[in-house]
Amino acid sequence: MRVWVRDVVADDASYRDRIVRLIDGIVPASRLVVHGRPDLAEEIGAGVHFAARAAAVISPPGRWVSRAVHDHDELIRAEASGATTLVVGTVFETPSKPGRETLGVGGLGRLCRQANRPVYAIGGIDETNARAVVEAGAHGVAVCGAIMGAEEPAAVAARIAGIVGSTASSG
């Protein structure tokens, strides 16, 4: 499991401070993915994630480098850019991306079959649909709302991880 850190409004010092606090005894840097900051990822030994529209992907050797993908053209660009992992979505409706067109399980499956890299599904993933996205070909899931909006986020995260792990190992 990886922990992704994304804060598009924090200034550089606050963002760096938050990440340093996370890796200080909570999450090993090797399991952390920093959004859009290859310099910071390189400094602390973390992975890095890029938006689909990012101009370039800087790929430190041996590191997790993911890129967002929403369609076939972005998939081709992401793979050509050096991304080691693709984050494909938006799969289902989600409050964090209101009005965004969704791929559904069928669209996700098509992109998974076209991909030459591991795919992580994102967008509206929860306990009711995590199995379906892994069965469609996703290597794993990226979840925010289902965990952050839960009364017991650790329990929800554990259940989703169990669903994904059992589905991936049986498929």
C-alpha positions in Angstrom: 0.0 0.0 0.0 1.2 3.5 -0.8 0.2 6.8 0.8 -0.3 9.7 -1.6 0.0 13.3 -0.6 -1.7 16.0 -2.6 -2.2 19.5 -1.5 -2.6 22.0 -4.4 -3.1 25.0 -2.1 -0.3 24.7 0.4 2.9 26.7 0.0 6.1 24.8 -0.6 7.3 25.1 3.0 4.0 23.8 4.5 3.8 21.0 1.9 7.3 19.9 2.6 6.8 20.1 6.4 3.6 18.0 6.2 5.4 15.3 4.2 8.5 15.3 6.5 6.1 14.8 9.5 4.5 11.9 7.7 7.7 10.0 7.0 9.0 10.7 10.5 7.9 7.5 12.1 4.5 7.1 10.3 5.0 6.2 6.6 8.3 5.2 5.2 9.4 7.4 2.3 9.6 4.4 0.0 5.8 4.0 0.4 5.0 7.7 -0.1 3.9 9.3 -3.4 4.2 13.1 -3.6 1.9 14.8 -6.1 3.6 17.0 -8.7 6.8 17.7 -6.8 9.6 15.6 -8.3 12.2 17.7 -6.5 10.7 16.9 -3.1 10.2 13.3 -4.0 13.8 13.0 -5.0 15.0 14.8 -1.8 13.2 12.4 0.6 13.3 9.2 -1.5 9.5 9.1 -2.3 7.6 8.3 -5.5 6.0 11.1 -7.5 2.7 11.5 -9.3 2.0 13.8 -12.2 -1.3 15.2 -13.6 -2.3 14.1 -17.1 -1.6 17.6 -18.3 1.9 17.8 -16.8 4.5 18.9 -19.4 7.1 16.3 -18.5 7.6 13.4 -16.2 10.9 13.2 -14.4 11.6 9.6 -13.6 14.2 8.9 -10.9 15.6 5.3 -11.5 13.8 2.7 -9.5 11.1 5.0 -8.2 7.4 4.9 -8.4 6.4 7.5 -11.0 2.7 7.6 -11.8 0.6 9.7 -14.2 -3.1 10.4 -14.3 -4.9 9.0 -17.4 -8.5 9.7 -18.5 -8.5 8.3 -22.0 -6.5 6.4 -24.6 -4.5 9.4 -25.8 -3.4 10.2 -22.3 -2.5 6.6 -21.7 -0.2 6.6 -24.8 1.4 9.9 -23.6 1.8 8.7 -20.0 3.6 5.5 -21.1 5.8 7.4 -23.5 6.7 9.9 -20.8 8.3 7.3 -18.6 5.6 6.8 -16.0 5.9 3.4 -14.3 2.3 3.4 -13.1 -1.0 4.7 -14.5 -3.7 6.2 -12.3 -6.9 5.8 -14.4 -10.2 7.6 -13.8 -12.6 9.0 -13.1 -14.2 5.5 -12.8 -17.4 6.4 -10.9 -19.1 9.6 -9.9 -17.3 11.3 -7.0 -18.0 14.4 -4.9 -14.4 15.5 -5.4 -14.9 15.8 -9.2 -18.5 16.9 -9.7 -19.8 16.7 -13.2 -16.7 14.9 -14.5 -17.4 12.3 -17.2 -16.9 8.8 -15.8 -15.3 5.7 -17.4 -17.3 3.1 -15.6 -16.0 -0.4 -15.2 -16.2 -1.0 -19.0 -14.0 2.1 -19.9 -11.6 1.2 -17.1 -11.3 -2.3 -18.4 -10.6 -1.1 -22.0 -7.8 1.1 -20.7 -6.4 -1.6 -18.5 -6.2 -3.9 -21.5 -4.4 -1.2 -23.6 -1.9 -0.4 -20.8 1.6 -1.7 -20.6 2.0 -0.5 -17.0 0.2 -1.3 -13.8 -3.1 0.6 -13.5 -4.6 2.0 -10.3 -8.3 3.0 -10.6 -9.4 6.2 -9.0 -12.7 8.1 -8.7 -15.6 7.0 -6.5 -14.0 3.7 -5.4 -15.5 2.2 -2.2 -16.3 -1.1 -0.6 -19.2 -1.7 -3.1 -17.2 -1.5 -6.3 -13.5 -2.1 -5.5 -13.8 -5.8 -6.5 -15.3 -4.8 -9.9 -12.4 -2.5 -10.8 -9.8 -5.1 -9.9 -11.7 -7.7 -11.9 -11.7 -5.2 -14.8 -7.9 -5.3 -14.8 -6.8 -2.6 -12.3 -3.7 -3.6 -10.2 -5.1 -1.6 -7.3 -7.2 1.4 -6.3 -6.7 4.9 -5.1 -9.4 5.9 -2.5 -10.1 9.2 -0.8 -13.7 9.9 -0.1 -14.8 6.5 1.1 -12.0 6.5 3.7 -11.9 10.2 4.6 -15.7 10.4 4.9 -16.0 7.3 7.1 -16.7 7.2 10.8 -13.9 4.6 11.1 -11.5 5.3 8.2 -8.9 2.7 9.3 -11.6 0.0 9.2 -12.8 1.1 5.8 -9.3 1.2 4.4 -8.5 -2.3 5.8 -11.7 -3.7 4.2 -11.0 -2.2 0.8 -7.4 -3.4 1.0 -8.7 -6.9 1.8 -11.1 -6.8 -1.1 -8.4 -5.6 -3.5 -5.8 -8.1 -2.2 -8.1 -11.1 -2.3 -9.5 -10.2 -5.8 -6.0 -9.6 -7.3 -4.6 -12.8 -5.9 -7.5 -14.9 -7.1 -7.5 -13.4 -10.6 
